[in-house]
Amino acid sequence: MIAVDLFRFTTLLAYHALAAVSLGALRPAGGRERAHAVWLRRFLTRMGPVYVKVGQILATRSDLLPAAWIEELKVLQDAVPHMGERETRRAVSRHLGRPLEEVFETFDLTPVASASIAQVHFATLAGGEEVAVKLVKDGVARSIAVNLSLLRFVVRAVEWVSPAARQLLLARRFDELSALLSAQVDMELEGRNQLEVALNFDGHGYVRVPAVHAGISNRNLLVMERVKGIPGVRLAGVRFDRAKLAQRLQDAIYTMLYMHGVCHGDPHPGNLFFSDEGELMLVDFGITVRLSEEEKWGLSSFYYACTRREWKLAIDRFTDHFVEAREEIDRHYGEYARAIGKVLRHHFDESTNQWSTIAYFRDINAVLTRFGARYSHNFTKVELVFLSCEGFARQIDPAIDIFSGEKFSPRPVAGTLGSDPQSVERTLVLQYGHREGLERLREHADELACVVVEPMPASVAKMDVTFLRALREQCDALGVPLVFDEVVSGFRVAYGGAQTLAGVVPDLTCLGKIIGGGLPCGAVAGRREIVDVARSSDDPFFDYENKAFVGGTMSGNSISCAAGSAVLAYLKGAP
């Protein structure tokens, strides 16, 4: 089987290469570039789904390939050859187990999109609901298996003759990617992935994921809500600010990775739709990336340390969470740390060029290879998501820089459902530890009621004495009260925490704990005139109209203090 496949591969490669050379020789330079692009697109199409998938990824890399190549390869994102009408009708009826007319009131047998593995049709259910039907093409599963067996043979041969390939465990990496590609032909699995992501984004302001009709879907057929938007491959038709649209795409991907832990694994233009109002509609969840809580923590804390230029902390976190086969690293950790630190400083701090994910991963991988180490399996998948996301985001907005802009000007978000939108909008968020950001306090001094330093785990952020002292000085100069929430000062008002270690005393400290037996305990401490602003008058109506709420984690305000005192008094009298 492999011998036959290898012969086919070689024959097709030679045929298309000869055609490209022959056509290119007869054309001017611009025409030759187009001819080569057409040759590559046709070759990948003839070779099958695995090669088409490679072409889809390449089509997002406008920063690496000529414009003519990008334009031609974009065809692979939604215009790959599809099954004919008779073949489609037979396939749908076969997978439903009954004539398609018994399930669908209408069914357009001409697909609206056709990619490497499946084609998509518009239809109407018997009740009148418009749906999209994703149909796995006949023979695709076998074609993928054949393609992968050929490539596996080639990879193992390369690994056999190349020490560098063995060092990278190339065959193992290939097997991991093979599992991802093989799973793409399972529409039941894709439907479950899609449902999970849809639930995570339920109620989101601009991200939409179509609902799945699980009852009439199966391994070869996925029936879902029809989304009406502009395909990502037709981006020019979207009437929405490009910079904001690119930022929204980036935010959606980062939300899935850093918060949800379940992320779309293939965010190329063929898998996204947009509206003129800036909505993002995600489809095709055949590949997803899943991160455990520990991996999410590792990824977030690593990049957080990088943006704060805490290089030693960043190196330790990256190595602990995402590096395997680290025996050589452990023996020469100092040398390794210096090499990785140089890469991080270059990309996050010193480079004045636009951020490049591909250059960043290339440089990191070079250091790991030097020390006989490698990325973890999951970090490899995260890398692929970053590459696709960056490539598409840069097509939307060529000027986007994923680590610029709001890095030190974060936007407030609602922490819980039901949060007052005005309270969120009227909150100014500063980046802890970024002294330059304190100038934003001066810009908004007339609008500020107070500055609150929120809790932050010690494993994420150190006690930044210089920053806290600068913050205290700025608040004094502007006449704005400084409030510490409990973890900043520790559960110690008079000693310990920031007040002793940094010599920074806030105007108010809010405390809250649950002590033995589940009894809530809240307290506030600080300047009397500020505490009195929140002290209860025992008239809840007067308090609502005239007092300010001051509370910590367990609502350490005067009401909870009074309630706690009453509970203690009762327990004392009724042991």
Secondary structure as the mmCIF struct_conf table of DSSP 4:
data_model
#
loop_
_struct_conf.conf_type_id
_struct_conf.id
_struct_conf.beg_label_comp_id
_struct_conf.beg_label_asym_id
_struct_conf.beg_label_seq_id
_struct_conf.end_label_comp_id
_struct_conf.end_label_asym_id
_struct_conf.end_label_seq_id
HELX_RH_AL_P HELX_RH_AL_P1 ILE A 2 ALA A 25
TURN_TY1_P TURN_TY1_P1 LEU A 26 LEU A 26
BEND BEND1 ARG A 27 ARG A 27
HELX_RH_AL_P HELX_RH_AL_P2 ALA A 29 MET A 47
HELX_RH_AL_P HELX_RH_AL_P3 PRO A 49 LEU A 58
TURN_TY1_P TURN_TY1_P2 ALA A 59 THR A 60
TURN_TY1_P TURN_TY1_P3 SER A 62 LEU A 64
BEND BEND2 LEU A 65 LEU A 65
HELX_RH_AL_P HELX_RH_AL_P4 ALA A 67 LEU A 73
HELX_RH_3T_P HELX_RH_3T_P1 LYS A 74 GLN A 77
TURN_TY1_P TURN_TY1_P4 ASP A 78 ASP A 78
STRN STRN1 ALA A 79 ALA A 79
BEND BEND3 VAL A 80 VAL A 80
HELX_RH_AL_P HELX_RH_AL_P5 GLU A 85 LEU A 96
TURN_TY1_P TURN_TY1_P5 GLY A 97 GLY A 97
BEND BEND4 ARG A 98 ARG A 98
HELX_RH_3T_P HELX_RH_3T_P2 LEU A 100 GLU A 102
TURN_TY1_P TURN_TY1_P6 VAL A 103 VAL A 103
STRN STRN2 PHE A 104 PHE A 107
BEND BEND5 LEU A 109 THR A 110
BEND BEND6 VAL A 112 VAL A 112
STRN STRN3 ALA A 113 SER A 114
BEND BEND7 SER A 116 ILE A 117
STRN STRN4 ALA A 118 LEU A 125
TURN_TY1_P TURN_TY1_P7 ALA A 126 GLY A 127
BEND BEND8 GLY A 128 GLY A 128
STRN STRN5 GLU A 130 VAL A 136
HELX_LH_PP_P HELX_LH_PP_P1 LYS A 137 LYS A 137
TURN_TY1_P TURN_TY1_P8 ASP A 138 GLY A 139
HELX_RH_AL_P HELX_RH_AL_P6 VAL A 140 VAL A 161
HELX_RH_AL_P HELX_RH_AL_P7 PRO A 163 GLN A 167
TURN_TY1_P TURN_TY1_P9 LEU A 168 LEU A 169
HELX_RH_AL_P HELX_RH_AL_P8 LEU A 170 ALA A 183
TURN_TY1_P TURN_TY1_P10 GLN A 184 VAL A 185
HELX_RH_AL_P HELX_RH_AL_P9 MET A 187 ASN A 200
TURN_TY1_P TURN_TY1_P11 PHE A 201 GLY A 203
BEND BEND9 GLY A 205 TYR A 206
STRN STRN6 VAL A 207 ARG A 208
STRN STRN7 VAL A 212 VAL A 212
HELX_RH_3T_P HELX_RH_3T_P3 ALA A 214 ILE A 216
STRN STRN8 ASN A 218 ASN A 218
TURN_TY1_P TURN_TY1_P12 ARG A 219 ASN A 220
STRN STRN9 LEU A 221 GLU A 225
HELX_LH_PP_P HELX_LH_PP_P2 ARG A 226 VAL A 227
BEND BEND10 GLY A 229 GLY A 229
STRN STRN10 ILE A 230 PRO A 231
HELX_RH_3T_P HELX_RH_3T_P4 GLY A 232 GLY A 237
BEND BEND11 PHE A 240 PHE A 240
HELX_RH_AL_P HELX_RH_AL_P10 ARG A 242 TYR A 254
HELX_RH_PI_P HELX_RH_PI_P1 THR A 255 HIS A 260
BEND BEND12 GLY A 261 GLY A 261
STRN STRN11 VAL A 262 HIS A 264
BEND BEND13 GLY A 265 GLY A 265
HELX_RH_3T_P HELX_RH_3T_P5 PRO A 269 ASN A 271
STRN STRN12 LEU A 272 PHE A 274
TURN_TY1_P TURN_TY1_P13 ASP A 276 GLU A 277
STRN STRN13 LEU A 280 LEU A 282
BEND BEND14 GLY A 286 ILE A 287
STRN STRN14 THR A 288 ARG A 290
HELX_RH_AL_P HELX_RH_AL_P11 GLU A 293 THR A 307
TURN_TY1_P TURN_TY1_P14 ARG A 308 ARG A 309
HELX_RH_AL_P HELX_RH_AL_P12 TRP A 311 PHE A 322
STRN STRN15 VAL A 323 GLU A 324
HELX_RH_AL_P HELX_RH_AL_P13 GLU A 327 ARG A 331
TURN_TY1_P TURN_TY1_P15 HIS A 332 HIS A 332
HELX_RH_AL_P HELX_RH_AL_P14 TYR A 333 ARG A 345
HELX_RH_PI_P HELX_RH_PI_P2 HIS A 346 GLU A 350
BEND BEND15 ASN A 353 ASN A 353
HELX_LH_PP_P HELX_LH_PP_P3 GLN A 354 TRP A 355
HELX_RH_AL_P HELX_RH_AL_P15 THR A 357 ARG A 370
TURN_TY1_P TURN_TY1_P16 PHE A 371 GLY A 372
STRN STRN16 ARG A 374 TYR A 375
HELX_RH_AL_P HELX_RH_AL_P16 HIS A 377 ILE A 396
TURN_TY1_P TURN_TY1_P17 PRO A 398 ALA A 399
TURN_TY1_P TURN_TY1_P18 ILE A 402 PHE A 403
BEND BEND16 SER A 404 GLY A 405
HELX_RH_3T_P HELX_RH_3T_P6 GLU A 406 PHE A 408
BEND BEND17 SER A 409 SER A 409
HELX_LH_PP_P HELX_LH_PP_P4 PRO A 410 PRO A 412
BEND BEND18 GLY A 415 THR A 416
TURN_TY1_P TURN_TY1_P19 LEU A 417 GLY A 418
HELX_RH_AL_P HELX_RH_AL_P17 PRO A 421 GLU A 425
TURN_TY1_P TURN_TY1_P20 ARG A 426 ARG A 426
TURN_TY1_P TURN_TY1_P21 TYR A 432 GLY A 433
HELX_RH_3T_P HELX_RH_3T_P7 ARG A 435 LEU A 438
HELX_RH_AL_P HELX_RH_AL_P18 GLU A 439 GLU A 443
TURN_TY1_P TURN_TY1_P22 HIS A 444 HIS A 444
HELX_RH_3T_P HELX_RH_3T_P8 ALA A 445 GLU A 447
BEND BEND19 ALA A 449 ALA A 449
STRN STRN17 VAL A 451 VAL A 453
TURN_TY1_P TURN_TY1_P23 ALA A 458 VAL A 460
HELX_RH_AL_P HELX_RH_AL_P19 VAL A 465 LEU A 478
TURN_TY1_P TURN_TY1_P24 GLY A 479 GLY A 479
STRN STRN18 LEU A 482 ASP A 485
HELX_RH_AL_P HELX_RH_AL_P20 GLU A 486 SER A 489
BEND BEND20 PHE A 491 PHE A 491
BEND BEND21 VAL A 493 GLY A 496
HELX_RH_AL_P HELX_RH_AL_P21 GLY A 497 LEU A 501
TURN_TY1_P TURN_TY1_P25 ALA A 502 ALA A 502
BEND BEND22 ASP A 507 ASP A 507
STRN STRN19 LEU A 508 ILE A 515
HELX_RH_3T_P HELX_RH_3T_P9 GLY A 516 GLY A 518
STRN STRN20 LEU A 519 GLY A 526
HELX_RH_AL_P HELX_RH_AL_P22 ARG A 528 ALA A 534
BEND BEND23 ASP A 538 ASP A 538
HELX_RH_AL_P HELX_RH_AL_P23 PRO A 540 ASN A 546
TURN_TY1_P TURN_TY1_P26 THR A 553 MET A 554
BEND BEND24 ASN A 557 ASN A 557
HELX_RH_AL_P HELX_RH_AL_P24 SER A 558 GLY A 573
#
